[in-house]
Amino acid sequence: MPGSLSENAAMTDDLQREQLEILREIRDRQREAVEILKAQRSLVEEQLKRSRESVGESIGLQRLALKRQRTVTLIAVPGILACIAAIAYLVLRYF
């Protein structure tokens, strides 16, 4: 029986060492995973920042385009109406 006790103690020590090694590996992998997640988060934040800047620029360009469209409309519509009126006048006068 005494031999059995020392064998159990040796197996327990070996098992504890193996479990400790597994736990250390798990810890190391989790640290690696955390580092990867930090890097990914940084990339996502940078992409979000660029996306917001792009959307802001796009909105600014759309506003500028609408302003220019209004200006063209204010100039072009009266000009077209004046041309139509002139043509109508000429048609009525000479026919």
C-alpha positions in Angstrom: 0.0 0.0 0.0 2.8 2.5 0.7 4.0 2.1 -2.9 0.6 2.9 -4.1 0.4 6.1 -2.1 3.7 7.4 -3.6 2.5 6.5 -7.1 -0.7 8.4 -6.5 1.2 11.4 -5.2 3.5 11.3 -8.3 0.5 11.0 -10.6 -1.2 13.9 -8.8 1.9 16.0 -9.1 2.2 15.1 -12.8 -1.5 15.8 -13.3 -1.3 19.2 -11.5 1.7 20.1 -13.6 -0.1 19.2 -16.8 -3.2 21.2 -15.7 -1.0 24.1 -14.8 0.7 24.0 -18.2 -2.7 23.8 -19.9 -4.0 26.8 -17.9 -0.9 28.8 -18.8 -1.4 28.0 -22.5 -5.1 29.1 -22.2 -4.0 32.3 -20.5 -1.4 33.0 -23.2 -3.9 32.3 -26.0 -6.4 34.6 -24.3 -3.8 37.4 -24.1 -3.1 36.9 -27.8 -6.8 37.0 -28.6 -7.1 40.3 -26.5 -4.2 41.8 -28.5 -5.8 40.8 -31.8 -9.1 42.3 -30.7 -7.4 45.5 -29.7 -5.8 45.8 -33.1 -9.1 45.0 -34.8 -10.9 47.6 -32.7 -8.3 50.2 -33.7 -8.8 49.4 -37.4 -12.6 49.6 -37.0 -12.4 52.9 -35.3 -10.1 54.3 -38.1 -12.5 53.0 -40.7 -15.5 54.6 -38.9 -13.6 57.9 -38.7 -12.9 57.8 -42.5 -16.4 56.8 -43.2 -17.8 59.7 -41.2 -15.4 62.1 -43.0 -16.5 60.7 -46.3 -20.2 61.0 -45.5 -19.6 64.6 -44.3 -17.8 65.5 -47.5 -20.6 63.8 -49.6 -23.2 65.8 -47.8 -21.3 69.0 -48.4 -20.9 68.3 -52.1 -24.7 67.5 -52.3 -25.5 70.8 -50.7 -23.2 72.6 -53.1 -24.8 70.9 -56.1 -28.3 71.9 -54.9 -27.2 75.5 -54.4 -25.8 75.5 -58.0 -28.9 73.9 -59.3 -31.0 76.6 -57.7 -28.8 79.3 -59.2 -29.0 77.7 -62.7 -32.8 77.3 -62.4 -33.2 81.0 -61.3 -31.2 82.1 -64.4 -32.3 79.5 -67.0 -36.1 79.4 -66.4 -36.6 83.1 -66.9 -34.3 83.0 -70.0 -36.3 80.1 -71.5 -39.6 81.8 -70.7 -38.2 85.0 -72.4 -37.2 83.0 -75.5 -40.6 81.3 -75.7 -42.3 84.6 -75.3 -40.2 86.1 -78.1 -40.9 83.2 -80.4 -44.6 83.4 -79.6 -44.5 87.2 -80.4 -42.7 86.6 -83.7 -45.2 83.8 -84.6 -48.2 86.0 -83.8 -46.8 89.0 -85.6 -45.7 87.4 -88.8 -48.4 84.7 -89.3 
